[in-house]
Amino acid sequence: MALSLRDVAARAFAPARPRCPVRRGSVEAGTIEARFFAVPGKGETDRLLAMARAALDAGRRLRREVRSEPRELSAPERAIAALTAGAVRVFEEICTIARLNAGKVFPSYNHLAKATALGRATVARALNLLEAAGFLQRQRRFCRGVDGEARYRQTSNIYRALLPAALLRLLPRRFQAVPLPDDVAQHQAERGVEHAAMLATLTCRELAEASVGGELGAMLARLGAAVDRAECESHFHPEPLSRSIDNGNSGVDRPRHQIILNDGNESADSYKGQTPEEKRGSPGVAGAMLSGESKRD
C-alpha cells in the first residue's frame, strides 16, 4: 500500500517515543518473583544480621593485622575486610523488610537511603559490598511503560538475604554449624546409599519427576517418557527381540537339561519321539519327574 506525501511527512516529523535505558541482566517484573523470594524461618533474619555484624568486626580485626603484618589476602578475606558500617545498616533494613513482608524485598534506592539516613551513592556501594561478600542476592528488573511513557523502564531490584558459606570459617565459632553425632552421620550416609539405589530403579520419566521440578522437570519427564517407550521391548513388538532368543548359534556351550521319565533312563527327546498311543500310556513330564524322584528316594 503506497503512502501519500502527507503521511510520510507526518511520520517523519512526529515526536519520537521516549526511550529509557534498561540495565544489563534485567528481567521483566512479574516473571521471576515466585521463584526468587523465600519466606525466612523463625529467627533467620536475626541470625543473618548478627553474622553481618560479626563479619564487620572480623573485617576490622583483619585490617589491623594486615597493617601490622602485611600479607596477601584471599578472596573471602578481601570481601569481609571491605565491609562497612553503612553496608551492615543497609543489610539490617533489608532483613527487616524480609521479616515483615514474608521474604518479599523490593525497595528502591530512595527508600533505603531514607530508611538508613545514608546517601543514595552510599547505599549503592553498600549493596555491591554485601553482594560481593555473599550476604545478598540481587536481581535487576524492568517493566513495560504505559501510553505516553517509554516502552520499557527500569524498576526496583529484588533482594534476598543469604548465608555466606565462604565466610563461616572467618566468623566466631558460635555461627558455625555443630558437627553431627557419628550415629546420625552414619544414618544419613545409609539413607543416601538407599536413595541412590532407589533412583537407579526408576525409569527416565520417573527420574525426571523425582529429581527436577517446575517447567524443566515437566519437559524432561516428557522426554524421559519418549525414551522409555523407545527402549521398551514389548511396546510395539509383543515377541521378544531376536538377541534375547538362544537359537544355538551364539557359540556358548549351555548345559542341556534332561527330564527324567518314569523309568529314570529316558530323556525328553525320547518322550517327544513316542507315538500318540505310547504318550497316552505315559504319565507325562510331571508324572515322570515325580516317579523319577520316588525311584531315587
Disulfide bonds with the S-S distance in Angstrom:
none
